[in-house]
Amino acid sequence: MVVRTWGRVVVILALAAGTMLACAAIQGCSGAGTVAKSTADRLLPVPSRMVWARCPAPGAHVDSYPDASGSGVNYVYDVEASAEDGTRLMVTIILFGREASGQGWLRIEAKGSSGVRYDGVDESEVPQTAHDVLGAG
């Protein structure tokens, strides 16, 4: 079991390194680190958890990079989030082809520090604990 786990880790790290190198070779690929971190979070055996965050403001992205077609831009945001138990964490989400609106709340399935899936939700769906942790905003 341990040998299989280490083998998986080595393969994952090799894939992440290969992705970073390939991306670095492509001119203008500034999202290499974000993509590699997101890939590692998805592949490594870290638990996922549901968290809530306010939708980030337009222009508050920490990085952006061209999408695969070259006709659009993907925007990277680090959002302060809270789990239902009140645990506060920073989660990276990528909005594909658009900037955030700054309106409302997000429910994020986070794995490691990466948002795997996210949806806009009504404020009434956000646990009171998350409201308390994240403040009035």
ROMI-511087 format. One line per field, with one value per residue: residue number from 0; residue in three letters; chain; x, y, z of N, C-alpha, C in turn. Coordinates in Angstrom, 1 decimal, decimal comma, m for minus. Layout:
BEGIN
i <- (NUM; ...)
aa <- (ALA; ...)
ch <- (A; ...)
nxx <- (X; ...)
nyy <- (Y; ...)
nzz <- (Z; ...)
caxx <- (X; ...)
cayy <- (Y; ...)
cazz <- (Z; ...)
cxx <- (X; ...)
cyy <- (Y; ...)
czz <- (Z; ...)
***
This chain:
BEGIN
i <- (0; 1; 2; 3; 4; 5; 6; 7; 8; 9; 10; 11; 12; 13; 14; 15; 16; 17; 18; 19; 20; 21; 22; 23; 24; 25; 26; 27; 28; 29; 30; 31; 32; 33; 34; 35; 36; 37; 38; 39; 40; 41; 42; 43; 44; 45; 46; 47; 48; 49; 50; 51; 52; 53; 54; 55; 56; 57; 58; 59; 60; 61; 62; 63; 64; 65; 66; 67; 68; 69; 70; 71; 72; 73; 74; 75; 76; 77; 78; 79; 80; 81; 82; 83; 84; 85; 86; 87; 88; 89; 90; 91; 92; 93; 94; 95; 96; 97; 98; 99; 100; 101; 102; 103; 104; 105; 106; 107; 108; 109; 110; 111; 112; 113; 114; 115; 116; 117; 118; 119; 120; 121; 122; 123; 124; 125; 126; 127; 128; 129; 130; 131; 132; 133; 134; 135; 136)
aa <- (MET; VAL; VAL; ARG; THR; TRP; GLY; ARG; VAL; VAL; VAL; ILE; LEU; ALA; LEU; ALA; ALA; GLY; THR; MET; LEU; ALA; CYS; ALA; ALA; ILE; GLN; GLY; CYS; SER; GLY; ALA; GLY; THR; VAL; ALA; LYS; SER; THR; ALA; ASP; ARG; LEU; LEU; PRO; VAL; PRO; SER; ARG; MET; VAL; TRP; ALA; ARG; CYS; PRO; ALA; PRO; GLY; ALA; HIS; VAL; ASP; SER; TYR; PRO; ASP; ALA; SER; GLY; SER; GLY; VAL; ASN; TYR; VAL; TYR; ASP; VAL; GLU; ALA; SER; ALA; GLU; ASP; GLY; THR; ARG; LEU; MET; VAL; THR; ILE; ILE; LEU; PHE; GLY; ARG; GLU; ALA; SER; GLY; GLN; GLY; TRP; LEU; ARG; ILE; GLU; ALA; LYS; GLY; SER; SER; GLY; VAL; ARG; TYR; ASP; GLY; VAL; ASP; GLU; SER; GLU; VAL; PRO; GLN; THR; ALA; HIS; ASP; VAL; LEU; GLY; ALA; GLY)
ch <- (A; A; A; A; A; A; A; A; A; A; A; A; A; A; A; A; A; A; A; A; A; A; A; A; A; A; A; A; A; A; A; A; A; A; A; A; A; A; A; A; A; A; A; A; A; A; A; A; A; A; A; A; A; A; A; A; A; A; A; A; A; A; A; A; A; A; A; A; A; A; A; A; A; A; A; A; A; A; A; A; A; A; A; A; A; A; A; A; A; A; A; A; A; A; A; A; A; A; A; A; A; A; A; A; A; A; A; A; A; A; A; A; A; A; A; A; A; A; A; A; A; A; A; A; A; A; A; A; A; A; A; A; A; A; A; A; A)
nxx <- (0,8; 1,9; 4,0; 2,5; 1,2; 3,4; 4,3; 2,2; 2,3; 4,8; 4,3; 2,3; 3,7; 5,6; 3,9; 2,9; 5,3; 6,0; 3,8; 4,2; 6,7; 6,0; 4,1; 5,6; 7,3; 5,6; 5,1; 4,0; 2,4; 1,3; m0,1; 1,0; 1,9; m0,5; m2,1; m0,6; m0,6; m3,3; m3,8; m2,2; m3,5; m5,9; m5,1; m3,6; m3,9; m5,7; m8,2; m11,5; m13,5; m16,5; m16,9; m17,6; m17,7; m17,5; m18,3; m15,6; m14,4; m14,7; m11,7; m10,1; m8,5; m5,7; m4,1; m3,9; m4,5; m4,1; m6,8; m7,2; m7,9; m7,0; m8,5; m9,8; m9,7; m8,6; m9,3; m7,7; m8,4; m7,8; m9,6; m11,0; m12,3; m14,8; m15,4; m18,2; m17,8; m16,5; m13,9; m11,4; m10,1; m7,9; m8,7; m8,1; m9,6; m10,6; m11,9; m13,2; m12,9; m14,1; m14,5; m14,9; m18,0; m18,4; m20,7; m22,9; m22,6; m20,4; m20,5; m18,1; m16,4; m13,7; m10,4; m7,6; m6,0; m7,4; m10,1; m12,4; m14,9; m17,4; m20,3; m22,6; m24,5; m27,6; m27,7; m29,1; m28,5; m26,0; m24,1; m24,6; m22,3; m20,3; m21,0; m20,5; m17,7; m16,6; m17,5; m19,4; m18,9)
nyy <- (m1,2; 1,3; 1,5; 1,7; 4,2; 6,0; 5,7; 6,8; 9,4; 10,2; 10,0; 12,0; 14,3; 14,4; 14,8; 17,3; 18,9; 18,6; 19,8; 22,4; 23,0; 22,8; 24,8; 27,0; 27,1; 28,1; 31,1; 33,9; 32,5; 33,0; 31,8; 29,4; 28,5; 28,6; 26,8; 24,4; 24,1; 23,8; 21,4; 19,7; 19,8; 18,6; 16,0; 14,9; 13,1; 14,7; 15,9; 17,0; 19,9; 21,8; 25,2; 28,7; 31,9; 35,4; 36,8; 37,7; 41,1; 42,9; 43,1; 42,5; 40,3; 38,1; 37,1; 36,5; 34,8; 33,8; 32,0; 28,5; 28,6; 31,0; 33,2; 34,3; 35,2; 33,9; 34,4; 34,6; 34,2; 34,8; 33,9; 34,8; 32,4; 30,5; 27,6; 25,5; 25,0; 27,2; 27,4; 29,3; 30,0; 30,4; 30,3; 29,4; 30,4; 29,9; 31,9; 31,2; 32,9; 35,2; 38,0; 38,3; 39,3; 40,6; 40,5; 39,0; 35,6; 32,8; 29,2; 26,9; 24,0; 23,0; 21,7; 20,9; 24,0; 24,9; 25,8; 23,5; 23,2; 25,6; 27,6; 30,3; 31,4; 32,0; 34,4; 33,4; 30,8; 30,6; 29,4; 30,6; 30,7; 31,1; 33,7; 35,1; 34,7; 35,8; 38,4; 41,5; 42,6)
nzz <- (0,0; 0,9; m1,0; m3,4; m2,9; m2,7; m5,3; m6,7; m5,8; m6,9; m9,6; m9,9; m9,1; m11,1; m13,3; m12,6; m12,6; m15,3; m16,5; m15,6; m16,8; m19,5; m19,7; m19,0; m21,2; m23,2; m24,5; m22,5; m20,7; m17,8; m15,9; m14,9; m12,4; m10,8; m12,2; m11,9; m9,1; m8,7; m10,1; m8,6; m6,1; m6,8; m7,5; m5,4; m2,4; m0,6; 1,7; 0,7; 1,2; 2,0; 1,5; 2,1; 0,6; 0,0; m3,2; m5,2; m5,9; m9,0; m10,9; m8,8; m9,1; m8,7; m10,6; m14,1; m17,2; m20,7; m22,2; m23,3; m26,0; m26,8; m27,3; m25,1; m21,6; m18,5; m15,1; m11,9; m8,6; m5,1; m2,5; 0,7; 2,8; 4,6; 6,4; 7,5; 10,2; 11,1; 10,5; 9,0; 5,8; 3,0; m0,4; m3,7; m6,7; m10,1; m12,6; m15,6; m18,5; m17,7; m15,5; m11,9; m10,4; m8,0; m6,5; m4,2; m2,9; m2,8; m2,9; m2,4; m3,4; m2,0; m2,4; m0,8; m1,1; m3,3; m5,3; m6,4; m7,5; m7,9; m7,0; m7,4; m4,7; m2,8; m0,2; 2,0; 2,0; 3,1; 5,8; 9,2; 10,7; 8,8; 7,9; 10,3; 10,7; 8,4; 8,4; 8,0; 5,5)
caxx <- (0,0; 2,8; 4,7; 1,5; 1,0; 4,5; 4,3; 1,2; 2,9; 5,9; 3,7; 1,6; 4,7; 6,2; 3,0; 2,9; 6,5; 5,9; 2,8; 4,8; 7,7; 5,4; 3,5; 6,7; 7,8; 4,7; 5,2; 2,8; 1,6; 1,7; m0,9; 1,6; 1,9; m1,9; m2,5; 0,2; m1,1; m4,7; m3,6; m1,7; m4,6; m6,9; m4,6; m3,0; m5,0; m6,1; m9,6; m12,2; m14,5; m17,4; m16,6; m18,4; m17,0; m18,1; m17,8; m14,6; m14,7; m14,1; m10,4; m9,4; m7,8; m4,3; m3,4; m4,8; m3,7; m5,0; m7,4; m6,6; m8,2; m6,3; m9,5; m10,3; m8,8; m9,0; m8,9; m7,4; m8,7; m7,6; m10,8; m11,1; m13,5; m15,1; m16,1; m19,4; m17,4; m15,9; m12,5; m11,1; m9,0; m7,8; m9,0; m7,9; m10,6; m10,3; m13,0; m12,9; m13,4; m14,8; m14,1; m15,9; m19,0; m18,4; m22,0; m23,4; m21,8; m20,0; m20,3; m16,9; m15,9; m12,2; m9,5; m6,3; m6,3; m7,9; m11,6; m12,6; m16,2; m18,1; m21,6; m23,2; m25,7; m28,3; m27,2; m29,8; m27,9; m24,7; m24,2; m24,4; m20,9; m19,5; m21,3; m19,8; m16,3; m16,2; m17,9; m20,5; m18,5)
cayy <- (0,0; 2,4; 1,6; 2,3; 5,6; 6,7; 5,7; 7,8; 10,8; 10,5; 10,3; 13,3; 15,4; 14,4; 15,4; 18,7; 19,5; 18,6; 20,9; 23,7; 23,2; 23,0; 26,1; 28,0; 27,2; 28,8; 32,6; 34,5; 31,6; 33,4; 31,0; 28,1; 28,2; 28,4; 25,5; 23,3; 24,0; 23,3; 20,0; 18,9; 19,7; 17,6; 14,6; 14,4; 12,6; 15,7; 15,9; 18,2; 20,4; 22,8; 26,5; 29,8; 33,1; 36,5; 36,9; 38,8; 42,3; 42,9; 43,7; 42,0; 39,0; 38,1; 36,7; 36,2; 34,2; 33,5; 30,6; 27,6; 29,0; 32,3; 34,3; 34,8; 35,4; 33,3; 35,2; 33,8; 35,0; 34,2; 34,4; 34,4; 31,6; 29,9; 26,3; 25,6; 24,9; 28,4; 27,4; 30,3; 29,6; 31,1; 29,4; 30,0; 30,0; 30,4; 32,1; 31,0; 33,7; 36,4; 38,5; 38,2; 40,4; 41,3; 40,5; 37,7; 34,6; 31,5; 28,0; 26,4; 22,7; 23,2; 20,5; 21,7; 25,4; 25,2; 25,6; 22,5; 23,6; 26,7; 28,1; 31,4; 31,0; 33,1; 34,7; 32,6; 29,4; 30,6; 29,2; 31,8; 30,7; 31,8; 35,1; 35,6; 34,6; 36,7; 39,8; 42,1; 42,8)
cazz <- (0,0; 0,9; m2,3; m4,4; m2,6; m3,1; m6,8; m7,2; m5,5; m7,8; m10,9; m9,8; m9,1; m12,4; m14,2; m12,3; m13,1; m16,8; m16,8; m15,4; m17,8; m20,8; m19,7; m19,0; m22,6; m24,0; m24,1; m21,9; m19,8; m16,5; m14,9; m14,7; m10,9; m10,4; m12,9; m11,3; m7,7; m8,8; m10,5; m7,5; m5,1; m7,3; m7,6; m4,2; m1,5; 0,5; 1,8; 0,2; 2,1; 1,5; 2,2; 1,6; 0,5; m0,8; m4,5; m5,2; m6,6; m10,3; m10,8; m7,6; m9,4; m8,4; m11,8; m15,3; m18,3; m21,8; m22,2; m24,3; m27,4; m27,1; m27,5; m23,9; m20,5; m17,3; m14,0; m10,7; m7,3; m3,8; m1,7; 2,0; 2,9; 5,9; 6,5; 8,4; 11,5; 11,4; 10,0; 8,0; 4,9; 1,7; m1,5; m5,1; m7,7; m11,4; m13,4; m17,0; m19,5; m17,2; m14,2; m10,9; m10,3; m6,7; m6,0; m3,7; m2,2; m3,5; m2,2; m3,0; m3,0; m1,9; m2,2; m0,5; m1,2; m4,6; m5,5; m7,5; m8,1; m7,1; m7,5; m6,7; m3,8; m2,1; 1,1; 3,0; 2,0; 3,7; 7,2; 10,0; 11,1; 7,8; 8,0; 11,5; 10,5; 7,3; 8,7; 7,3; 4,1)
cxx <- (0,9; 3,5; 3,7; 1,3; 2,1; 4,7; 3,4; 1,7; 4,0; 5,3; 3,0; 2,6; 5,4; 5,2; 2,9; 4,1; 6,5; 4,9; 3,5; 5,9; 7,1; 4,7; 4,5; 7,3; 6,9; 4,8; 3,9; 2,0; 1,9; 0,9; m0,3; 1,5; 0,5; m2,4; m1,9; m0,4; m2,5; m4,7; m3,2; m2,7; m5,6; m6,4; m4,1; m4,2; m5,2; m7,6; m10,2; m13,2; m15,3; m17,1; m17,5; m17,5; m17,8; m17,5; m16,8; m15,0; m14,1; m12,7; m9,5; m8,6; m6,3; m3,4; m4,4; m3,9; m4,7; m5,6; m6,8; m6,8; m7,4; m7,2; m10,1; m9,3; m9,4; m8,5; m8,8; m7,7; m8,3; m8,7; m10,7; m12,4; m13,7; m15,8; m17,3; m19,0; m16,6; m14,4; m12,3; m9,9; m9,0; m7,9; m8,8; m8,9; m10,2; m11,6; m12,6; m13,6; m14,2; m14,3; m15,2; m16,8; m18,9; m19,7; m22,3; m22,3; m21,5; m20,0; m19,2; m16,6; m14,4; m11,5; m8,2; m6,7; m6,9; m9,4; m11,7; m13,9; m16,7; m19,4; m21,9; m24,4; m26,3; m27,7; m27,8; m29,2; m26,5; m24,8; m23,9; m23,0; m20,1; m19,7; m20,5; m18,3; m15,9; m16,7; m19,0; m20,2; m19,1)
cyy <- (1,3; 2,6; 2,2; 3,8; 6,4; 6,8; 6,7; 9,2; 11,1; 10,8; 11,7; 14,4; 15,5; 15,1; 16,9; 19,5; 19,6; 19,7; 22,2; 24,0; 23,5; 24,4; 27,2; 28,2; 28,0; 30,3; 33,1; 33,6; 31,9; 32,6; 29,7; 27,6; 27,8; 27,0; 24,3; 23,1; 23,4; 21,8; 19,2; 18,7; 18,7; 16,2; 14,1; 14,0; 13,5; 15,7; 17,2; 18,6; 21,5; 24,1; 27,5; 31,0; 34,2; 36,5; 38,0; 39,9; 42,2; 43,6; 43,3; 40,7; 39,2; 37,6; 36,5; 35,6; 33,9; 32,1; 29,8; 28,0; 30,3; 33,5; 34,9; 34,8; 34,7; 34,2; 34,4; 34,8; 34,2; 34,8; 33,9; 33,6; 31,0; 28,6; 26,5; 25,6; 26,2; 28,5; 28,4; 29,8; 30,4; 30,1; 30,1; 29,4; 30,6; 30,6; 32,1; 32,0; 35,0; 36,8; 38,3; 39,4; 41,2; 41,2; 39,1; 36,9; 33,4; 30,4; 27,2; 25,0; 22,9; 21,9; 21,1; 23,1; 25,8; 24,9; 24,6; 22,9; 24,7; 27,1; 29,4; 30,9; 32,2; 33,2; 33,8; 31,2; 29,4; 30,4; 30,4; 31,9; 31,4; 33,3; 35,7; 35,7; 35,7; 38,1; 40,3; 42,4; 44,0)
czz <- (0,0; m0,4; m3,4; m4,2; m3,0; m4,7; m7,3; m7,0; m6,6; m9,2; m10,9; m9,8; m10,4; m13,4; m13,9; m12,8; m14,6; m17,2; m16,7; m16,4; m19,2; m20,8; m19,7; m20,4; m23,5; m23,5; m23,6; m21,0; m18,3; m15,4; m14,6; m13,3; m10,4; m11,0; m12,2; m9,9; m7,8; m9,2; m9,4; m6,4; m5,5; m7,2; m6,3; m3,2; m0,3; 0,5; 1,2; 1,2; 1,5; 2,3; 1,5; 1,6; m0,3; m2,2; m4,6; m6,1; m8,0; m10,2; m9,7; m7,9; m9,1; m9,6; m12,9; m16,4; m19,5; m21,7; m23,3; m25,7; m27,8; m27,3; m26,3; m22,8; m19,3; m16,1; m12,7; m9,5; m6,1; m2,9; m0,3; 2,2; 4,3; 5,7; 7,5; 9,8; 12,0; 11,0; 8,9; 7,1; 3,6; 0,6; m2,8; m6,0; m9,0; m12,1; m14,9; m17,9; m19,0; m15,8; m13,2; m10,8; m9,0; m6,0; m5,4; m3,0; m3,1; m2,5; m3,0; m2,5; m3,1; m1,7; m2,0; m0,4; m2,5; m4,6; m6,7; m8,2; m7,2; m7,8; m6,7; m5,9; m3,2; m0,7; 2,2; 3,1; 2,7; 5,2; 8,1; 10,5; 10,1; 7,8; 9,2; 11,3; 9,4; 7,5; 7,8; 5,8; 3,5)
***
